[in-house]
Amino acid sequence: MFKKSSGNSLTRIRKRRFLGPGRGRGTSRRNLKLVIESEGDKEETSNSEMLSGQIWDRLGSKGRFVTISILIAIFMAASKIYYDRSQVDRLVFIDKTSQAQNSLGKELYQANCAFCHGDKLQGQPHWDKTYIEGKRPAPPLNASGNIALLSNRELFEITKYGGQPFAPPGHINEMPAFEMLLKDSQIWAILAFLRAEF
């Protein structure tokens, strides 16, 4: 591989092999940049940033794709739930003048609600007293109770999900949830019946 000529040519060939092609005398130099991080820069990067960066790098392209897909799916599901809940008043509504809705509501009230709230919507005695821990007797659902202060939406949610989710902390509300027993349209029928009574 080395030519047996003068000593200068052998040196030139060795330089070319060591420096690479075009790196001998009179050739362009490589522009290398040397970056030195100070100790202060390392301290500025928090451990959580480093950890999240390491996890993100370890996921690889497929893992990042799956992670982003899951986050998008969660966002879409949350948006759908929020939209559905905000549109429920528009989808099904209370029509006090509808005989069909009121008669269905009356039947459903007698079958599901009258046991606690009374046949004539009168509620149970002493419902208006102060109960520190909760467990208040069922209130009347006519004009003498506080039902008039609640919106249709609030009444719907209390009937569907029960009273406990809307009770203050440490307060026990024994109103059961009817989410598994009644369809939304049936709950609205009961509320139409109640609203027609006062």
C-alpha positions in Angstrom: 0.0 0.0 0.0 2.9 2.4 0.7 5.0 3.3 -2.3 8.7 2.8 -2.0 9.6 6.3 -3.2 11.1 9.2 -1.4 10.5 9.7 2.3 8.3 12.7 1.7 5.7 10.8 -0.3 5.4 8.1 2.4 4.8 10.8 5.0 2.1 12.4 2.8 0.3 9.1 2.4 0.4 8.6 6.2 -1.0 12.1 6.8 -3.8 11.5 4.4 -4.8 8.2 6.1 -4.6 9.9 9.6 -6.3 13.2 8.7 -8.7 11.8 6.1 -9.1 12.8 2.5 -8.5 16.4 1.8 -7.0 17.1 5.3 -3.4 17.6 4.4 -1.6 20.9 3.9 -3.5 23.8 2.5 -6.9 22.1 2.9 -9.9 23.5 4.6 -10.1 22.9 8.4 -13.0 21.4 10.2 -15.1 23.9 12.2 -15.8 22.2 15.5 -17.6 23.9 18.3 -16.9 23.0 21.9 -19.7 23.7 24.3 -18.9 23.6 28.0 -21.8 23.6 30.4 -21.3 25.3 33.7 -22.4 23.8 36.9 -25.1 26.5 37.2 -26.8 25.3 34.0 -27.0 21.8 35.3 -28.7 22.9 38.5 -31.3 25.0 36.5 -32.7 21.9 34.9 -35.0 20.4 37.4 -35.1 16.7 38.2 -38.8 16.4 37.0 -37.9 17.8 33.6 -35.0 15.4 33.2 -37.2 12.5 34.3 -40.0 13.4 32.0 -37.5 13.8 29.1 -36.0 10.4 29.9 -39.4 8.7 30.0 -40.5 10.4 26.8 -37.3 9.3 25.1 -37.7 5.7 26.3 -41.2 5.4 24.9 -39.9 5.5 21.4 -42.0 6.6 18.4 -44.7 4.0 18.9 -45.0 4.6 22.6 -45.3 8.4 22.1 -48.0 7.8 19.4 -50.0 5.6 21.8 -49.6 8.1 24.7 -50.8 11.0 22.5 -53.7 8.9 21.2 -54.8 8.1 24.7 -54.6 11.7 25.8 -56.7 12.8 22.7 -59.3 10.1 23.5 -59.6 11.2 27.1 -60.0 14.8 25.9 -62.7 13.8 23.4 -64.6 11.8 25.9 -64.5 14.6 28.5 -65.7 17.0 25.8 -68.5 14.7 24.8 -69.7 14.3 28.4 -69.6 18.0 29.0 -71.5 18.7 25.8 -74.1 16.0 26.5 -74.7 17.4 30.0 -75.0 20.9 28.8 -77.5 19.9 26.1 -79.8 17.7 28.2 -82.3 20.6 28.8 -82.6 21.1 25.0 -83.0 17.4 24.2 -85.7 16.5 26.7 -87.8 19.2 28.3 -90.7 19.7 30.7 -94.0 20.4 29.1 -96.6 21.2 31.8 -99.4 21.2 29.3 -98.6 17.7 27.9 -101.2 15.3 29.2 -99.2 12.3 28.1 -96.0 13.5 29.9 -98.0 14.5 33.0 -99.9 11.2 33.3 -96.7 9.1 32.7 -95.0 11.3 35.4 -97.8 10.7 37.8 -97.6 7.0 37.4 -93.8 7.0 37.8 -94.0 9.2 40.8 -96.5 6.9 42.5 -94.3 3.9 41.8 -90.9 5.4 42.7 -91.3 8.6 44.8 -94.5 8.5 46.8 -93.1 6.1 49.4 -90.8 8.9 50.8 -92.4 12.1 49.5 -96.0 11.1 50.1 -99.0 10.4 47.8 -100.0 14.1 47.8 -96.4 15.4 47.6 -96.6 16.4 51.2 -93.2 14.9 52.3 -92.5 13.6 55.8 -93.0 15.5 59.1 -90.2 17.6 60.5 -88.4 17.9 57.2 -87.8 21.7 57.8 -85.9 21.2 61.1 -82.1 21.6 61.3 -80.2 18.3 60.8 -76.4 18.9 61.4 -75.3 15.5 60.1 -78.0 15.2 57.4 -80.5 12.4 57.2 -83.2 14.9 56.7 -86.7 13.4 56.2 -88.0 13.6 52.6 -89.2 17.2 51.9 -92.5 18.0 50.3 -92.5 18.4 46.5 -95.3 20.9 46.4 -95.3 24.6 46.8 -94.8 24.4 50.6 -91.3 22.9 50.1 -88.1 24.3 48.7 -88.5 22.6 45.3 -89.5 25.9 43.7 -86.0 27.2 44.5 -84.4 24.5 42.3 -84.0 24.7 38.5 -85.3 21.9 36.3 -81.7 20.9 35.7 -80.9 20.7 39.4 -84.0 18.6 40.0 -83.1 16.3 37.2 -79.5 15.7 38.5 -80.6 15.1 42.0 -83.2 12.6 40.9 -80.8 10.9 38.5 -77.6 10.8 40.6 -79.1 10.9 44.1 -78.8 13.6 46.8 -75.4 12.6 48.2 -73.2 14.0 45.4 -74.8 17.4 46.0 -74.7 17.4 49.8 -72.1 19.4 51.8 -69.1 17.5 53.1 -69.9 15.4 56.2 -73.6 15.7 55.4 -75.6 12.5 54.7 -78.3 12.8 52.1 -80.5 9.7 51.8 -82.1 10.6 48.5 -81.5 7.5 46.3 -80.2 7.7 42.7 -82.6 6.6 39.9 -80.0 6.5 37.2 -80.2 2.7 36.9 -84.0 2.5 37.3 -85.4 5.3 35.1 -84.6 6.6 31.7 -83.9 10.3 31.3 -87.3 10.8 29.6 -89.0 9.2 32.5 -87.3 11.5 35.0 -88.3 14.5 33.0 -91.9 13.1 33.0 -91.9 13.0 36.8 -90.6 16.5 36.9 -93.3 17.7 34.5 -95.9 16.2 36.8 -94.3 17.9 39.8 -94.1 21.3 38.1 -97.7 21.0 37.0 -98.8 20.6 40.6 -97.9 24.2 41.6 
